[in-house]
């Protein structure tokens, strides 16, 4: 979890505690993920759970980690 928090902070260039589409797209390039602009948009929309146009840390973690299964609860 600490590693993911650090990665999120690195991706958050303007220290807004959320990722804009531009920051997300830049992070994809920085991490050498070879996605088309359309694919980045699909990913961004998947991460932006509340559809406010940015990705907050809790949205980021929820998508990366997934829902809690019975064992993890």
Secondary structure as UniProt FT lines:
FT   HELIX           2..11
FT   TURN            13..14
FT   STRAND          18..19
FT   HELIX           21..30
FT   TURN            31..32
FT   HELIX           37..47
FT   TURN            49..50
FT   STRAND          55..56
FT   HELIX           57..65
FT   TURN            70..72
//
